[in-house]
Amino acid sequence: MEKIGLVVDTAGDIPRDLVKEYDIREVPFYLYFEGEENVVYKENVTLLPEDFFNIMKAKKKHPRTSQPNMEDYYVVLEQLANEGYKKIIIMTLSAKFSGSNQSAQLARDEMKLKHPDTRIEIIDTESATLGEGLQQILTAKMIRKGVLSFDEIINLLLKMRKNTHVFFTVEDLYFFYLGGRLGKGSVFLGNIMNLKPIMSIVDGETNPIEKVRGRKKSLTRVADLCKELIKDINNIFVASPQAVCPEDQKFLLDYFREITGYKGEIITRIMGTTIGAHPGPGTTGICFVEMDLKGVI
């Protein structure tokens, strides 16, 4: 069995118990609130998602996020090299959302100078939140299983990101206004008409799909869109993030199970600060990977 290290950024929203169980090394994003630039938080280190969303709702201020820098990645990579890891996989948030992937590349280049015998491969997951996180969790399971070689895992990951789907909806358009993604008039009209946007992540970018009227309709529509894409219910891996709206998430997942007949595990976690900073509290959705991984995880 090859000794392979796994490094991720915190935008994947991996549940804390799985990070510990699979010895996944995290590199945190940074966050601060407008007008409070002197107070900088590290995701999952000095600020937990639960506290973040409570602050966001109370302050009604838009948070700003910044990517891990090259040094953040380098410290983790060197630690793994010193622990005897000769092969390392780095998996990042979509490069179209953040420079995290670029920081990882710079750190890898620096590592080559000091640890030329350590092979490091970087995977742009082309996704976010638990779409990214699912890929990372499945990678950790493949490493633990030990059936696939390093190169086989890399080749599989390049296919996996194309078989990863993310659909989500938001409750309050106001947070898009705070982030500069919608004008005040659009937010006012949308809230008056009770419009809820449905979005997906495609090829590493957010893709607006449609707007529906009413919260429950938006939740059921998310599940319906997932069902339309699923080819084999026995080959899917499912996760769901939520931004302090657990009851809405439960409604969504119960409906998803009802219409698809899915009886497997659904990984859930409160959405992290990096991704949750943009759509805000009340966001939830479904992420799934569809691949036949029997025997390798």
SEGU-189542 format. One record per residue (C-alpha): residue number from 1; residue in one letter; x, y, z. Coordinates in steps of 0.2 Angstrom, whole numbers, plus 2048, in hexadecimal, padded with zeros to 3 digits. Layout:
N
<atom><resi>NUM</resi><resn>A</resn><u>X</u><v>Y</v><w>Z</w></atom>
...
END
This chain:
297
<atom><resi>1</resi><resn>M</resn><u>800</u><v>800</v><w>800</w></atom>
<atom><resi>2</resi><resn>E</resn><u>807</u><v>811</v><w>7FB</w></atom>
<atom><resi>3</resi><resn>K</resn><u>809</u><v>81E</v><w>808</w></atom>
<atom><resi>4</resi><resn>I</resn><u>7FF</u><v>82D</v><w>801</w></atom>
<atom><resi>5</resi><resn>G</resn><u>7FB</u><v>83D</v><w>809</w></atom>
<atom><resi>6</resi><resn>L</resn><u>7EB</u><v>847</v><w>806</w></atom>
<atom><resi>7</resi><resn>V</resn><u>7EB</u><v>85A</v><w>808</w></atom>
<atom><resi>8</resi><resn>V</resn><u>7DB</u><v>865</v><w>805</w></atom>
<atom><resi>9</resi><resn>D</resn><u>7D5</u><v>876</v><w>808</w></atom>
<atom><resi>10</resi><resn>T</resn><u>7C7</u><v>87A</v><w>813</w></atom>
<atom><resi>11</resi><resn>A</resn><u>7BA</u><v>87E</v><w>806</w></atom>
<atom><resi>12</resi><resn>G</resn><u>7B5</u><v>86C</v><w>804</w></atom>
<atom><resi>13</resi><resn>D</resn><u>7AB</u><v>86C</v><w>815</w></atom>
<atom><resi>14</resi><resn>I</resn><u>7B1</u><v>85B</v><w>81A</w></atom>
<atom><resi>15</resi><resn>P</resn><u>7A9</u><v>856</v><w>82B</w></atom>
<atom><resi>16</resi><resn>R</resn><u>7B6</u><v>857</v><w>839</w></atom>
<atom><resi>17</resi><resn>D</resn><u>7B5</u><v>845</v><w>83E</w></atom>
<atom><resi>18</resi><resn>L</resn><u>7B9</u><v>83F</v><w>82C</w></atom>
<atom><resi>19</resi><resn>V</resn><u>7C8</u><v>84B</v><w>82B</w></atom>
<atom><resi>20</resi><resn>K</resn><u>7CF</u><v>843</v><w>83B</w></atom>
<atom><resi>21</resi><resn>E</resn><u>7CA</u><v>831</v><w>836</w></atom>
<atom><resi>22</resi><resn>Y</resn><u>7D3</u><v>832</v><w>825</w></atom>
<atom><resi>23</resi><resn>D</resn><u>7E2</u><v>83D</v><w>82B</w></atom>
<atom><resi>24</resi><resn>I</resn><u>7DD</u><v>84A</v><w>81E</w></atom>
<atom><resi>25</resi><resn>R</resn><u>7E8</u><v>85A</v><w>81F</w></atom>
<atom><resi>26</resi><resn>E</resn><u>7DF</u><v>86A</v><w>81D</w></atom>
<atom><resi>27</resi><resn>V</resn><u>7E5</u><v>87B</v><w>818</w></atom>
<atom><resi>28</resi><resn>P</resn><u>7D9</u><v>889</v><w>81E</w></atom>
<atom><resi>29</resi><resn>F</resn><u>7D1</u><v>897</v><w>815</w></atom>
<atom><resi>30</resi><resn>Y</resn><u>7D1</u><v>8A8</v><w>81D</w></atom>
<atom><resi>31</resi><resn>L</resn><u>7C2</u><v>8B3</v><w>821</w></atom>
<atom><resi>32</resi><resn>Y</resn><u>7BE</u><v>8C4</v><w>828</w></atom>
<atom><resi>33</resi><resn>F</resn><u>7AF</u><v>8D0</v><w>828</w></atom>
<atom><resi>34</resi><resn>E</resn><u>7AE</u><v>8E1</v><w>820</w></atom>
<atom><resi>35</resi><resn>G</resn><u>7B3</u><v>8EF</v><w>82C</w></atom>
<atom><resi>36</resi><resn>E</resn><u>7BD</u><v>8E2</v><w>837</w></atom>
<atom><resi>37</resi><resn>E</resn><u>7CB</u><v>8DE</v><w>82C</w></atom>
<atom><resi>38</resi><resn>N</resn><u>7D7</u><v>8DD</v><w>83B</w></atom>
<atom><resi>39</resi><resn>V</resn><u>7CE</u><v>8CD</v><w>841</w></atom>
<atom><resi>40</resi><resn>V</resn><u>7D2</u><v>8BF</v><w>835</w></atom>
<atom><resi>41</resi><resn>Y</resn><u>7CB</u><v>8AE</v><w>838</w></atom>
<atom><resi>42</resi><resn>K</resn><u>7D1</u><v>89D</v><w>832</w></atom>
<atom><resi>43</resi><resn>E</resn><u>7C4</u><v>891</v><w>82C</w></atom>
<atom><resi>44</resi><resn>N</resn><u>7C1</u><v>882</v><w>838</w></atom>
<atom><resi>45</resi><resn>V</resn><u>7D0</u><v>889</v><w>843</w></atom>
<atom><resi>46</resi><resn>T</resn><u>7CA</u><v>899</v><w>84B</w></atom>
<atom><resi>47</resi><resn>L</resn><u>7B9</u><v>89A</v><w>844</w></atom>
<atom><resi>48</resi><resn>L</resn><u>7AC</u><v>88C</v><w>842</w></atom>
<atom><resi>49</resi><resn>P</resn><u>79E</u><v>88C</v><w>836</w></atom>
<atom><resi>50</resi><resn>E</resn><u>790</u><v>88D</v><w>843</w></atom>
<atom><resi>51</resi><resn>D</resn><u>798</u><v>89C</v><w>84B</w></atom>
<atom><resi>52</resi><resn>F</resn><u>79B</u><v>8A4</v><w>83A</w></atom>
<atom><resi>53</resi><resn>F</resn><u>789</u><v>8A4</v><w>834</w></atom>
<atom><resi>54</resi><resn>N</resn><u>783</u><v>8AB</v><w>845</w></atom>
<atom><resi>55</resi><resn>I</resn><u>78F</u><v>8B9</v><w>843</w></atom>
<atom><resi>56</resi><resn>M</resn><u>78A</u><v>8BC</v><w>831</w></atom>
<atom><resi>57</resi><resn>K</resn><u>777</u><v>8BD</v><w>835</w></atom>
<atom><resi>58</resi><resn>A</resn><u>77A</u><v>8C8</v><w>844</w></atom>
<atom><resi>59</resi><resn>K</resn><u>786</u><v>8D4</v><w>83B</w></atom>
<atom><resi>60</resi><resn>K</resn><u>77E</u><v>8D4</v><w>82A</w></atom>
<atom><resi>61</resi><resn>K</resn><u>78F</u><v>8D7</v><w>824</w></atom>
<atom><resi>62</resi><resn>H</resn><u>797</u><v>8CF</v><w>815</w></atom>
<atom><resi>63</resi><resn>P</resn><u>7A6</u><v>8C4</v><w>819</w></atom>
<atom><resi>64</resi><resn>R</resn><u>7B5</u><v>8C3</v><w>80E</w></atom>
<atom><resi>65</resi><resn>T</resn><u>7BF</u><v>8B4</v><w>80B</w></atom>
<atom><resi>66</resi><resn>S</resn><u>7D1</u><v>8B1</v><w>806</w></atom>
<atom><resi>67</resi><resn>Q</resn><u>7DA</u><v>8A2</v><w>7FF</w></atom>
<atom><resi>68</resi><resn>P</resn><u>7E8</u><v>898</v><w>808</w></atom>
<atom><resi>69</resi><resn>N</resn><u>7F9</u><v>89F</v><w>803</w></atom>
<atom><resi>70</resi><resn>M</resn><u>808</u><v>895</v><w>7FD</w></atom>
<atom><resi>71</resi><resn>E</resn><u>80F</u><v>894</v><w>80E</w></atom>
<atom><resi>72</resi><resn>D</resn><u>800</u><v>88D</v><w>815</w></atom>
<atom><resi>73</resi><resn>Y</resn><u>801</u><v>87E</v><w>809</w></atom>
<atom><resi>74</resi><resn>Y</resn><u>814</u><v>87D</v><w>80A</w></atom>
<atom><resi>75</resi><resn>V</resn><u>813</u><v>87A</v><w>81D</w></atom>
<atom><resi>76</resi><resn>V</resn><u>807</u><v>86C</v><w>81B</w></atom>
<atom><resi>77</resi><resn>L</resn><u>811</u><v>864</v><w>80D</w></atom>
<atom><resi>78</resi><resn>E</resn><u>821</u><v>865</v><w>816</w></atom>
<atom><resi>79</resi><resn>Q</resn><u>81A</u><v>85D</v><w>825</w></atom>
<atom><resi>80</resi><resn>L</resn><u>813</u><v>84E</v><w>81B</w></atom>
<atom><resi>81</resi><resn>A</resn><u>824</u><v>84D</v><w>812</w></atom>
<atom><resi>82</resi><resn>N</resn><u>82D</u><v>84C</v><w>823</w></atom>
<atom><resi>83</resi><resn>E</resn><u>821</u><v>83E</v><w>829</w></atom>
<atom><resi>84</resi><resn>G</resn><u>827</u><v>834</v><w>81A</w></atom>
<atom><resi>85</resi><resn>Y</resn><u>81A</u><v>837</v><w>80D</w></atom>
<atom><resi>86</resi><resn>K</resn><u>821</u><v>836</v><w>7FC</w></atom>
<atom><resi>87</resi><resn>K</resn><u>810</u><v>838</v><w>7F3</w></atom>
<atom><resi>88</resi><resn>I</resn><u>804</u><v>846</v><w>7F6</w></atom>
<atom><resi>89</resi><resn>I</resn><u>7F3</u><v>84A</v><w>7EF</w></atom>
<atom><resi>90</resi><resn>I</resn><u>7ED</u><v>85C</v><w>7F1</w></atom>
<atom><resi>91</resi><resn>M</resn><u>7DA</u><v>85F</v><w>7ED</w></atom>
<atom><resi>92</resi><resn>T</resn><u>7D4</u><v>871</v><w>7EC</w></atom>
<atom><resi>93</resi><resn>L</resn><u>7C4</u><v>87C</v><w>7E9</w></atom>
<atom><resi>94</resi><resn>S</resn><u>7C1</u><v>880</v><w>7D7</w></atom>
<atom><resi>95</resi><resn>A</resn><u>7CE</u><v>88B</v><w>7D0</w></atom>
<atom><resi>96</resi><resn>K</resn><u>7C0</u><v>896</v><w>7C9</w></atom>
<atom><resi>97</resi><resn>F</resn><u>7BA</u><v>89A</v><w>7DA</w></atom>
<atom><resi>98</resi><resn>S</resn><u>7CB</u><v>89D</v><w>7E3</w></atom>
<atom><resi>99</resi><resn>G</resn><u>7DE</u><v>89E</v><w>7E1</w></atom>
<atom><resi>100</resi><resn>S</resn><u>7E0</u><v>88F</v><w>7EE</w></atom>
<atom><resi>101</resi><resn>N</resn><u>7E5</u><v>884</v><w>7E0</w></atom>
<atom><resi>102</resi><resn>Q</resn><u>7F2</u><v>890</v><w>7DA</w></atom>
<atom><resi>103</resi><resn>S</resn><u>7F9</u><v>891</v><w>7EC</w></atom>
<atom><resi>104</resi><resn>A</resn><u>7FB</u><v>87F</v><w>7EC</w></atom>
<atom><resi>105</resi><resn>Q</resn><u>804</u><v>87F</v><w>7DC</w></atom>
<atom><resi>106</resi><resn>L</resn><u>811</u><v>88B</v><w>7E2</w></atom>
<atom><resi>107</resi><resn>A</resn><u>813</u><v>881</v><w>7F2</w></atom>
<atom><resi>108</resi><resn>R</resn><u>816</u><v>871</v><w>7E7</w></atom>
<atom><resi>109</resi><resn>D</resn><u>823</u><v>87A</v><w>7DD</w></atom>
<atom><resi>110</resi><resn>E</resn><u>82C</u><v>880</v><w>7ED</w></atom>
<atom><resi>111</resi><resn>M</resn><u>82B</u><v>86E</v><w>7F4</w></atom>
<atom><resi>112</resi><resn>K</resn><u>834</u><v>867</v><w>7E5</w></atom>
<atom><resi>113</resi><resn>L</resn><u>843</u><v>871</v><w>7E9</w></atom>
<atom><resi>114</resi><resn>K</resn><u>845</u><v>86A</v><w>7FB</w></atom>
<atom><resi>115</resi><resn>H</resn><u>83C</u><v>859</v><w>7F9</w></atom>
<atom><resi>116</resi><resn>P</resn><u>83F</u><v>854</v><w>7E7</w></atom>
<atom><resi>117</resi><resn>D</resn><u>83B</u><v>842</v><w>7EA</w></atom>
<atom><resi>118</resi><resn>T</resn><u>829</u><v>847</v><w>7F0</w></atom>
<atom><resi>119</resi><resn>R</resn><u>81C</u><v>846</v><w>7E3</w></atom>
<atom><resi>120</resi><resn>I</resn><u>80E</u><v>852</v><w>7E4</w></atom>
<atom><resi>121</resi><resn>E</resn><u>7FE</u><v>852</v><w>7D9</w></atom>
<atom><resi>122</resi><resn>I</resn><u>7F1</u><v>860</v><w>7DA</w></atom>
<atom><resi>123</resi><resn>I</resn><u>7DF</u><v>85D</v><w>7D6</w></atom>
<atom><resi>124</resi><resn>D</resn><u>7D3</u><v>86B</v><w>7D2</w></atom>
<atom><resi>125</resi><resn>T</resn><u>7C3</u><v>863</v><w>7D8</w></atom>
<atom><resi>126</resi><resn>E</resn><u>7B9</u><v>870</v><w>7CD</w></atom>
<atom><resi>127</resi><resn>S</resn><u>7AD</u><v>871</v><w>7DB</w></atom>
<atom><resi>128</resi><resn>A</resn><u>7A9</u><v>878</v><w>7EC</w></atom>
<atom><resi>129</resi><resn>T</resn><u>7A2</u><v>874</v><w>7FD</w></atom>
<atom><resi>130</resi><resn>L</resn><u>79D</u><v>861</v><w>7FE</w></atom>
<atom><resi>131</resi><resn>G</resn><u>79F</u><v>85F</v><w>7EC</w></atom>
<atom><resi>132</resi><resn>E</resn><u>7B1</u><v>862</v><w>7EF</w></atom>
<atom><resi>133</resi><resn>G</resn><u>7B1</u><v>859</v><w>7FF</w></atom>
<atom><resi>134</resi><resn>L</resn><u>7A9</u><v>849</v><w>7F8</w></atom>
<atom><resi>135</resi><resn>Q</resn><u>7B7</u><v>848</v><w>7EC</w></atom>
<atom><resi>136</resi><resn>Q</resn><u>7C3</u><v>84A</v><w>7FA</w></atom>
<atom><resi>137</resi><resn>I</resn><u>7BB</u><v>83D</v><w>806</w></atom>
<atom><resi>138</resi><resn>L</resn><u>7BA</u><v>830</v><w>7F8</w></atom>
<atom><resi>139</resi><resn>T</resn><u>7CC</u><v>833</v><w>7F5</w></atom>
<atom><resi>140</resi><resn>A</resn><u>7D0</u><v>831</v><w>807</w></atom>
<atom><resi>141</resi><resn>K</resn><u>7C7</u><v>820</v><w>806</w></atom>
<atom><resi>142</resi><resn>M</resn><u>7D0</u><v>81A</v><w>7F7</w></atom>
<atom><resi>143</resi><resn>I</resn><u>7E1</u><v>81E</v><w>7FF</w></atom>
<atom><resi>144</resi><resn>R</resn><u>7DB</u><v>815</v><w>80F</w></atom>
<atom><resi>145</resi><resn>K</resn><u>7D5</u><v>806</v><w>804</w></atom>
<atom><resi>146</resi><resn>G</resn><u>7E6</u><v>805</v><w>7FC</w></atom>
<atom><resi>147</resi><resn>V</resn><u>7E0</u><v>7FC</v><w>7EC</w></atom>
<atom><resi>148</resi><resn>L</resn><u>7E4</u><v>809</v><w>7E0</w></atom>
<atom><resi>149</resi><resn>S</resn><u>7F6</u><v>810</v><w>7DC</w></atom>
<atom><resi>150</resi><resn>F</resn><u>7F9</u><v>823</v><w>7DE</w></atom>
<atom><resi>151</resi><resn>D</resn><u>7F8</u><v>825</v><w>7CB</w></atom>
<atom><resi>152</resi><resn>E</resn><u>7E8</u><v>81B</v><w>7CA</w></atom>
<atom><resi>153</resi><resn>I</resn><u>7E0</u><v>826</v><w>7D7</w></atom>
<atom><resi>154</resi><resn>I</resn><u>7E5</u><v>836</v><w>7CE</w></atom>
<atom><resi>155</resi><resn>N</resn><u>7DE</u><v>830</v><w>7BE</w></atom>
<atom><resi>156</resi><resn>L</resn><u>7CE</u><v>82B</v><w>7C6</w></atom>
<atom><resi>157</resi><resn>L</resn><u>7CD</u><v>83C</v><w>7CF</w></atom>
<atom><resi>158</resi><resn>L</resn><u>7CE</u><v>845</v><w>7BE</w></atom>
<atom><resi>159</resi><resn>K</resn><u>7BE</u><v>83B</v><w>7B9</w></atom>
<atom><resi>160</resi><resn>M</resn><u>7B6</u><v>83D</v><w>7CA</w></atom>
<atom><resi>161</resi><resn>R</resn><u>7B5</u><v>850</v><w>7C9</w></atom>
<atom><resi>162</resi><resn>K</resn><u>7AB</u><v>84F</v><w>7B9</w></atom>
<atom><resi>163</resi><resn>N</resn><u>79F</u><v>844</v><w>7C1</w></atom>
<atom><resi>164</resi><resn>T</resn><u>79C</u><v>84F</v><w>7D0</w></atom>
<atom><resi>165</resi><resn>H</resn><u>78C</u><v>859</v><w>7D1</w></atom>
<atom><resi>166</resi><resn>V</resn><u>786</u><v>867</v><w>7DD</w></atom>
<atom><resi>167</resi><resn>F</resn><u>775</u><v>86F</v><w>7DE</w></atom>
<atom><resi>168</resi><resn>F</resn><u>770</u><v>87C</v><w>7EB</w></atom>
<atom><resi>169</resi><resn>T</resn><u>764</u><v>889</v><w>7EF</w></atom>
<atom><resi>170</resi><resn>V</resn><u>764</u><v>899</v><w>7FB</w></atom>
<atom><resi>171</resi><resn>E</resn><u>757</u><v>8A0</v><w>806</w></atom>
<atom><resi>172</resi><resn>D</resn><u>75B</u><v>8B2</v><w>807</w></atom>
<atom><resi>173</resi><resn>L</resn><u>761</u><v>8BC</v><w>7F8</w></atom>
<atom><resi>174</resi><resn>Y</resn><u>767</u><v>8CA</v><w>803</w></atom>
<atom><resi>175</resi><resn>F</resn><u>778</u><v>8C2</v><w>806</w></atom>
<atom><resi>176</resi><resn>F</resn><u>77B</u><v>8C2</v><w>7F3</w></atom>
<atom><resi>177</resi><resn>Y</resn><u>778</u><v>8D4</v><w>7F4</w></atom>
<atom><resi>178</resi><resn>L</resn><u>785</u><v>8D6</v><w>802</w></atom>
<atom><resi>179</resi><resn>G</resn><u>791</u><v>8CD</v><w>7F7</w></atom>
<atom><resi>180</resi><resn>G</resn><u>78E</u><v>8D8</v><w>7E8</w></atom>
<atom><resi>181</resi><resn>R</resn><u>786</u><v>8CA</v><w>7DE</w></atom>
<atom><resi>182</resi><resn>L</resn><u>775</u><v>8D1</v><w>7DD</w></atom>
<atom><resi>183</resi><resn>G</resn><u>76F</u><v>8E3</v><w>7DC</w></atom>
<atom><resi>184</resi><resn>K</resn><u>763</u><v>8EA</v><w>7EA</w></atom>
<atom><resi>185</resi><resn>G</resn><u>754</u><v>8EA</v><w>7DE</w></atom>
<atom><resi>186</resi><resn>S</resn><u>756</u><v>8D8</v><w>7D9</w></atom>
<atom><resi>187</resi><resn>V</resn><u>757</u><v>8D3</v><w>7EB</w></atom>
<atom><resi>188</resi><resn>F</resn><u>748</u><v>8DD</v><w>7EF</w></atom>
<atom><resi>189</resi><resn>L</resn><u>73E</u><v>8D6</v><w>7E1</w></atom>
<atom><resi>190</resi><resn>G</resn><u>744</u><v>8C4</v><w>7E4</w></atom>
<atom><resi>191</resi><resn>N</resn><u>73F</u><v>8C5</v><w>7F6</w></atom>
<atom><resi>192</resi><resn>I</resn><u>72E</u><v>8CC</v><w>7F3</w></atom>
<atom><resi>193</resi><resn>M</resn><u>72A</u><v>8BF</v><w>7E6</w></atom>
<atom><resi>194</resi><resn>N</resn><u>732</u><v>8B1</v><w>7F2</w></atom>
<atom><resi>195</resi><resn>L</resn><u>73E</u><v>8AC</v><w>7E4</w></atom>
<atom><resi>196</resi><resn>K</resn><u>74B</u><v>89F</v><w>7E8</w></atom>
<atom><resi>197</resi><resn>P</resn><u>759</u><v>89C</v><w>7DC</w></atom>
<atom><resi>198</resi><resn>I</resn><u>75F</u><v>88B</v><w>7D8</w></atom>
<atom><resi>199</resi><resn>M</resn><u>772</u><v>889</v><w>7D4</w></atom>
<atom><resi>200</resi><resn>S</resn><u>77E</u><v>87C</v><w>7CF</w></atom>
<atom><resi>201</resi><resn>I</resn><u>791</u><v>87B</v><w>7CD</w></atom>
<atom><resi>202</resi><resn>V</resn><u>796</u><v>876</v><w>7BC</w></atom>
<atom><resi>203</resi><resn>D</resn><u>7A8</u><v>875</v><w>7B6</w></atom>
<atom><resi>204</resi><resn>G</resn><u>7AE</u><v>87E</v><w>7C5</w></atom>
<atom><resi>205</resi><resn>E</resn><u>7A2</u><v>88D</v><w>7C4</w></atom>
<atom><resi>206</resi><resn>T</resn><u>792</u><v>892</v><w>7CC</w></atom>
<atom><resi>207</resi><resn>N</resn><u>784</u><v>88F</v><w>7BF</w></atom>
<atom><resi>208</resi><resn>P</resn><u>773</u><v>898</v><w>7C2</w></atom>
<atom><resi>209</resi><resn>I</resn><u>765</u><v>88C</v><w>7BD</w></atom>
<atom><resi>210</resi><resn>E</resn><u>754</u><v>893</v><w>7C1</w></atom>
<atom><resi>211</resi><resn>K</resn><u>74A</u><v>89C</v><w>7CE</w></atom>
<atom><resi>212</resi><resn>V</resn><u>73B</u><v>895</v><w>7D6</w></atom>
<atom><resi>213</resi><resn>R</resn><u>72E</u><v>89C</v><w>7E2</w></atom>
<atom><resi>214</resi><resn>G</resn><u>72E</u><v>896</v><w>7F4</w></atom>
<atom><resi>215</resi><resn>R</resn><u>73B</u><v>88D</v><w>7FF</w></atom>
<atom><resi>216</resi><resn>K</resn><u>734</u><v>87B</v><w>7FE</w></atom>
<atom><resi>217</resi><resn>K</resn><u>732</u><v>87C</v><w>7EB</w></atom>
<atom><resi>218</resi><resn>S</resn><u>745</u><v>881</v><w>7EA</w></atom>
<atom><resi>219</resi><resn>L</resn><u>74A</u><v>873</v><w>7F5</w></atom>
<atom><resi>220</resi><resn>T</resn><u>740</u><v>866</v><w>7EC</w></atom>
<atom><resi>221</resi><resn>R</resn><u>746</u><v>86D</v><w>7DB</w></atom>
<atom><resi>222</resi><resn>V</resn><u>758</u><v>86A</v><w>7E1</w></atom>
<atom><resi>223</resi><resn>A</resn><u>754</u><v>858</v><w>7E4</w></atom>
<atom><resi>224</resi><resn>D</resn><u>74B</u><v>856</v><w>7D4</w></atom>
<atom><resi>225</resi><resn>L</resn><u>75A</u><v>85D</v><w>7CA</w></atom>
<atom><resi>226</resi><resn>C</resn><u>765</u><v>850</v><w>7D3</w></atom>
<atom><resi>227</resi><resn>K</resn><u>75A</u><v>842</v><w>7CE</w></atom>
<atom><resi>228</resi><resn>E</resn><u>75A</u><v>847</v><w>7BC</w></atom>
<atom><resi>229</resi><resn>L</resn><u>76D</u><v>844</v><w>7BB</w></atom>
<atom><resi>230</resi><resn>I</resn><u>76E</u><v>834</v><w>7C5</w></atom>
<atom><resi>231</resi><resn>K</resn><u>771</u><v>825</v><w>7BA</w></atom>
<atom><resi>232</resi><resn>D</resn><u>774</u><v>817</v><w>7C6</w></atom>
<atom><resi>233</resi><resn>I</resn><u>76E</u><v>81A</v><w>7D8</w></atom>
<atom><resi>234</resi><resn>N</resn><u>77A</u><v>80D</v><w>7DE</w></atom>
<atom><resi>235</resi><resn>N</resn><u>789</u><v>816</v><w>7D9</w></atom>
<atom><resi>236</resi><resn>I</resn><u>786</u><v>827</v><w>7E1</w></atom>
<atom><resi>237</resi><resn>F</resn><u>78F</u><v>82F</v><w>7F0</w></atom>
<atom><resi>238</resi><resn>V</resn><u>784</u><v>83D</v><w>7F8</w></atom>
<atom><resi>239</resi><resn>A</resn><u>788</u><v>84C</v><w>803</w></atom>
<atom><resi>240</resi><resn>S</resn><u>77E</u><v>85B</v><w>809</w></atom>
<atom><resi>241</resi><resn>P</resn><u>784</u><v>86C</v><w>810</w></atom>
<atom><resi>242</resi><resn>Q</resn><u>779</u><v>878</v><w>819</w></atom>
<atom><resi>243</resi><resn>A</resn><u>77B</u><v>889</v><w>820</w></atom>
<atom><resi>244</resi><resn>V</resn><u>772</u><v>889</v><w>831</w></atom>
<atom><resi>245</resi><resn>C</resn><u>762</u><v>882</v><w>829</w></atom>
<atom><resi>246</resi><resn>P</resn><u>762</u><v>870</v><w>82F</w></atom>
<atom><resi>247</resi><resn>E</resn><u>74F</u><v>86E</v><w>82D</w></atom>
<atom><resi>248</resi><resn>D</resn><u>74F</u><v>873</v><w>81B</w></atom>
<atom><resi>249</resi><resn>Q</resn><u>75D</u><v>867</v><w>818</w></atom>
<atom><resi>250</resi><resn>K</resn><u>753</u><v>859</v><w>820</w></atom>
<atom><resi>251</resi><resn>F</resn><u>744</u><v>85D</v><w>815</w></atom>
<atom><resi>252</resi><resn>L</resn><u>74F</u><v>85D</v><w>805</w></atom>
<atom><resi>253</resi><resn>L</resn><u>758</u><v>84D</v><w>809</w></atom>
<atom><resi>254</resi><resn>D</resn><u>748</u><v>844</v><w>80E</w></atom>
<atom><resi>255</resi><resn>Y</resn><u>741</u><v>849</v><w>7FE</w></atom>
<atom><resi>256</resi><resn>F</resn><u>750</u><v>844</v><w>7F4</w></atom>
<atom><resi>257</resi><resn>R</resn><u>750</u><v>832</v><w>7FC</w></atom>
<atom><resi>258</resi><resn>E</resn><u>73D</u><v>831</v><w>7F8</w></atom>
<atom><resi>259</resi><resn>I</resn><u>73E</u><v>835</v><w>7E6</w></atom>
<atom><resi>260</resi><resn>T</resn><u>74F</u><v>82C</v><w>7E2</w></atom>
<atom><resi>261</resi><resn>G</resn><u>74D</u><v>81D</v><w>7EE</w></atom>
<atom><resi>262</resi><resn>Y</resn><u>75F</u><v>820</v><w>7F4</w></atom>
<atom><resi>263</resi><resn>K</resn><u>762</u><v>817</v><w>804</w></atom>
<atom><resi>264</resi><resn>G</resn><u>775</u><v>81A</v><w>806</w></atom>
<atom><resi>265</resi><resn>E</resn><u>77F</u><v>826</v><w>811</w></atom>
<atom><resi>266</resi><resn>I</resn><u>77D</u><v>839</v><w>80F</w></atom>
<atom><resi>267</resi><resn>I</resn><u>78B</u><v>843</v><w>817</w></atom>
<atom><resi>268</resi><resn>T</resn><u>785</u><v>853</v><w>81E</w></atom>
<atom><resi>269</resi><resn>R</resn><u>78E</u><v>862</v><w>826</w></atom>
<atom><resi>270</resi><resn>I</resn><u>78B</u><v>874</v><w>829</w></atom>
<atom><resi>271</resi><resn>M</resn><u>792</u><v>87E</v><w>81A</w></atom>
<atom><resi>272</resi><resn>G</resn><u>7A3</u><v>885</v><w>81D</w></atom>
<atom><resi>273</resi><resn>T</resn><u>7A7</u><v>898</v><w>81E</w></atom>
<atom><resi>274</resi><resn>T</resn><u>7B1</u><v>898</v><w>80D</w></atom>
<atom><resi>275</resi><resn>I</resn><u>7A2</u><v>893</v><w>803</w></atom>
<atom><resi>276</resi><resn>G</resn><u>794</u><v>898</v><w>80F</w></atom>
<atom><resi>277</resi><resn>A</resn><u>79A</u><v>8AA</v><w>80F</w></atom>
<atom><resi>278</resi><resn>H</resn><u>792</u><v>8AD</v><w>7FE</w></atom>
<atom><resi>279</resi><resn>P</resn><u>780</u><v>8A6</v><w>7FE</w></atom>
<atom><resi>280</resi><resn>G</resn><u>77F</u><v>8A9</v><w>811</w></atom>
<atom><resi>281</resi><resn>P</resn><u>774</u><v>8A0</v><w>81E</w></atom>
<atom><resi>282</resi><resn>G</resn><u>765</u><v>896</v><w>817</w></atom>
<atom><resi>283</resi><resn>T</resn><u>76F</u><v>88E</v><w>809</w></atom>
<atom><resi>284</resi><resn>T</resn><u>76E</u><v>87B</v><w>807</w></atom>
<atom><resi>285</resi><resn>G</resn><u>770</u><v>86E</v><w>7F9</w></atom>
<atom><resi>286</resi><resn>I</resn><u>775</u><v>85D</v><w>7F3</w></atom>
<atom><resi>287</resi><resn>C</resn><u>786</u><v>858</v><w>7EC</w></atom>
<atom><resi>288</resi><resn>F</resn><u>789</u><v>847</v><w>7E5</w></atom>
<atom><resi>289</resi><resn>V</resn><u>797</u><v>83D</v><w>7DC</w></atom>
<atom><resi>290</resi><resn>E</resn><u>791</u><v>82F</v><w>7D0</w></atom>
<atom><resi>291</resi><resn>M</resn><u>79F</u><v>822</v><w>7CD</w></atom>
<atom><resi>292</resi><resn>D</resn><u>7A1</u><v>810</v><w>7CF</w></atom>
<atom><resi>293</resi><resn>L</resn><u>7AE</u><v>80F</v><w>7DD</w></atom>
<atom><resi>294</resi><resn>K</resn><u>7AA</u><v>7FD</v><w>7E2</w></atom>
<atom><resi>295</resi><resn>G</resn><u>7BA</u><v>7F4</v><w>7E9</w></atom>
<atom><resi>296</resi><resn>V</resn><u>7C4</u><v>804</v><w>7E9</w></atom>
<atom><resi>297</resi><resn>I</resn><u>7BD</u><v>80D</v><w>7F9</w></atom>
END
